[in-house]
Amino acid sequence: MWAGRALHASLSAAPSSRRAQSALTQLRGVLQEELEAIRGAGTWKNERVITSRQGPRIHVDGVSGGILNFCANNYLGLSSHPEVIQAGLQALEEFGAGLSSTRFICGTQSIHKDLEAKIARFHQREDAILYPSCFDANAGLFEALLTPQDAVLSDELNHASIIDGIRLCKAHKYRYHHLDMADLEAKLQEAQVGGTDELLGVTDQVTIINSTLGKALGGASGGYTTGPEPLVSLLRQRSRPYLFSNSLPPAVVGCASKALDLLMESNAIVQTMAAKTQRFRSKMEAAGFTILGANHPICPVMLGDARLASCMADDMLKRGIFVIGFSYPVVPKGKARIRVQISAVHSEEDIDRCVEAFVEVGRLHGALP
C-alpha cells in the first residue's frame, strides 16, 4: 500500500512496551502521510450523516431543511414502500432479529428458502443462493467455479467485487478495455480457450446471474447467485462467503421478498423509472453535459477532474440537491464524475430542479460555457 515501506522499531533492545509504542508512532506517521496524500489529490470521501429514512427527500446532519436525494441506489423507491416495511416488521416479529449462525449450521429458515425459490422464479432459473451482500456473491462465485485450466475475461470497469472475485480464483485472467469488442476479441485469441465458436452461438443466453438485494429490491442488504441447480448446490458446498458468513437477517429477507412480489405483480414502477431517467438524461445533455451509458438510472455526469467533481457536489448540496462526486480509486484516474441516480419516486419537478442546479453550478465552476 505504501510503495514497499516497512514499519520497524529502532529500539530493539528497549522494553517491549517501548518497542510497541515506537511501532505505533511510526504507524501513525505512515497512515497520516497517506491520508494527507488522499486529501491533496482531491479524492477524499466525506460521509454525510442522514437523519431520516431513505427516500427522494431526506434530512442531512448539518444541513437545514429537506434535501432532494439523487445519489441512492433506491431506483424503484421500494426502500420506504409501506408494504415492504410492513413485510420486514412481520418477518422480524415472526423469525427474530437474526440467526447467529451460518446457513449450513443452523442459519437456514423457511423464509430464506422461500426467497431463494422466488428469486429463481423471477429470473426463470432453476435455483438461487443468498449471500450477505452482492460483493460476497461475486467474490464467492469465481473461486468455487473456476480452475487453473479455465480463463476469465473481464471488462476493465467491472465492479470491484467482480475484480476481487477474479483475483481470488486460479483461472487465467484477461482484462479488456471497457466495451471494446476488438480488444475483447484479441484477449480471446490470447487466451486460446477451447469452445469459443460454440460460445459465440449462445451469446443471448446467460447461464448465471449475480445480483443484489441492496439496491432496487428494498435497498437493505444481501446478494444472490441464480442459475443451474448443480451450480447452486456446488456453491452451497464450496463458496467461502456463503459458508463463513451469518445468514441474512429475517427482516431483510422479508423486505426483499415483498419487493419481488411488487415487481412480479406489475412493471409500472420500472416504466416510471425509465421515463424519469430519460427526462433527466435528455435535459442534461441539452444543457451541454456529457452523460455516460444508455437509458440507465445511474447517470454519470462526466467531469474528469476529481477536485472539480467534489466541489460541484458540495455546491449542489448548498442548493438542496444531494449528489456525490466519484473519483479514483472508485473510478479510473482522469474519469472523475458526479453520479446521479434516478428513482421512480422522484417527481418531474424534482428532476427539473436537479438539472437547473447542475446548470447553475456547472457554469459557476466552468464546466459549462
Secondary structure, DSSP 8 states (H G I E B T S, - for coil): --TT-----S-TTS-HHHHHHHHHHHHHHHHHHHHHHHHHTT-------B-S-SSSEE-BTT--S-EEE-S-S-TTSGGG-HHHHHHHHHHHHHH-S--SSBHHHH---HHHHHHHHHHHHHHT-SEEEEESBHHHHHHHHHHHH--TT-EEEEETT--HHHHHHHHHS-SEEEEE-TT-HHHHHHHHHHHT-TTHHHHHTTTT----EEEESSSSSSSSSBEEEEE-HHHHHHHHHH-HHHHTSB---HHHHHHHHHHHHHHHH-SHHHHHHHHHHHHHHHHHHHHT--B-SSS-SEEEEEEE-HHHHHHHHHHHHHTTEE-EEE-TTTS-TT-EEEEEE--TT--HHHHHHHHHHHHHHHHHTTS--
